[in-house]
Amino acid sequence: MDKAQLEQLRVQYHDYFSIEQSVLANIRPLSQSLPDEQEFLQMIPEPFLMASEQAVLDRSALKALSKLGELAEELAAYLKTQAKKLDMMMRYVLMQQDDANYRQHTHSFGGSALNFISTAPLPEGQTLEVKLFLTGADGAVYFLATVLENEVYQSAEPDIEVSAIAAQHQPSATQSPAYLVRAAVSRIRDEDREVLVRATLHEQSRQLKRKAQEREQQRTLEGKR
């Protein structure tokens, strides 16, 4: 990948909101250069295509029902229950795609960015195959990313997972540094990018709600003193 393409990806890296969240992912460096769109589409595993199509159908059905008003409430509740069952089955199918050899957890992600912790720096411009297993009913997404940069990772709290991985590679008393790898999403279907954006908004909502609850609990404790 030439410098012009990398610079374009550096700009695109900031196109969408990103949020810090540890999410299970398979991240595999590819020996090939970034494939074109048609080659990328042929690389997508079938379960990820199925999951995406199911999500689109669920949203379309519920959107159509919303136009029927109160008469559709019971039917909508029934369909949501069925959709939840299908989501559980689909998640089981998707988790069969999880390969322990390439298992990682994200540091943060968004519609155009992926950041994760690695025990070794990755080459700038390196193409990564990513299978991102989102939490709950948010689904899973397959995409390609391109490494932009690495920086030594310093966390305020010890990262147990990173320490365990490092210990496997270097069991001596001296622990090698961990690296925060910043990568831009470089190949993804539009509908899958939408899933990523929706997942970040869901997580942001959950985090804001959790912080509000913590503040309320703190005020309650202070009021009892």
QUIZIKA-V138213 format. One record per residue. D_FIRST is the distance of its C-alpha to the first C-alpha in Angstrom with 2 decimals. Layout:
D_FIRST + D_FIRST
//
This chain:
0.00 + 3.81 + 6.79 + 8.31 + 6.40 + 6.93 + 10.35 + 11.11 + 10.72 + 12.89 + 15.40 + 15.43 + 16.02 + 19.51 + 20.36 + 22.68 + 25.22 + 24.50 + 27.32 + 27.98 + 29.07 + 28.92 + 28.01 + 27.67 + 24.25 + 22.68 + 19.20 + 17.71 + 14.51 + 13.16 + 12.53 + 10.61 + 7.12 + 7.66 + 10.80 + 12.40 + 15.41 + 17.99 + 16.49 + 16.11 + 19.75 + 20.94 + 19.57 + 21.69 + 24.82 + 28.08 + 29.62 + 26.94 + 27.59 + 31.31 + 31.12 + 29.37 + 31.95 + 34.78 + 33.77 + 33.68 + 37.09 + 38.59 + 37.66 + 38.94 + 42.22 + 42.91 + 42.12 + 44.59 + 47.22 + 46.95 + 48.43 + 51.58 + 52.77 + 55.05 + 55.97 + 52.51 + 52.39 + 53.73 + 51.58 + 48.47 + 49.43 + 49.88 + 46.51 + 44.80 + 46.54 + 45.42 + 41.83 + 41.95 + 43.19 + 40.41 + 37.84 + 39.34 + 39.19 + 35.62 + 34.57 + 36.27 + 34.37 + 31.01 + 31.83 + 32.13 + 28.33 + 28.24 + 27.22 + 28.63 + 26.16 + 23.29 + 25.57 + 24.64 + 25.99 + 24.18 + 24.96 + 24.24 + 22.51 + 22.60 + 21.44 + 18.02 + 17.85 + 18.38 + 19.70 + 21.29 + 22.95 + 21.85 + 23.87 + 20.92 + 17.79 + 14.44 + 11.36 + 9.23 + 6.08 + 8.46 + 9.30 + 13.03 + 15.79 + 18.42 + 22.07 + 23.83 + 27.62 + 29.11 + 32.66 + 35.78 + 35.58 + 32.15 + 30.74 + 27.44 + 23.94 + 21.11 + 17.56 + 13.95 + 12.49 + 9.46 + 10.74 + 11.18 + 13.99 + 17.03 + 20.58 + 23.85 + 25.65 + 29.24 + 31.31 + 34.81 + 35.95 + 35.26 + 32.71 + 34.62 + 31.83 + 29.40 + 32.36 + 33.20 + 29.74 + 29.68 + 33.19 + 32.24 + 29.75 + 31.95 + 35.57 + 36.97 + 38.39 + 35.41 + 32.70 + 29.06 + 27.36 + 25.43 + 22.11 + 21.15 + 17.58 + 16.26 + 13.77 + 13.24 + 14.35 + 11.65 + 13.83 + 17.61 + 20.74 + 22.72 + 25.73 + 23.94 + 22.53 + 26.18 + 27.25 + 25.03 + 26.42 + 29.91 + 29.63 + 28.73 + 31.69 + 33.96 + 33.10 + 33.62 + 36.99 + 37.94 + 37.14 + 39.11 + 41.98 + 42.02 + 42.14 + 44.95 + 46.89 + 46.49 + 47.79 + 50.69 + 51.56 + 51.50 + 53.83 + 56.13 + 56.39 + 57.11 + 59.76 + 61.57 + 61.93
//
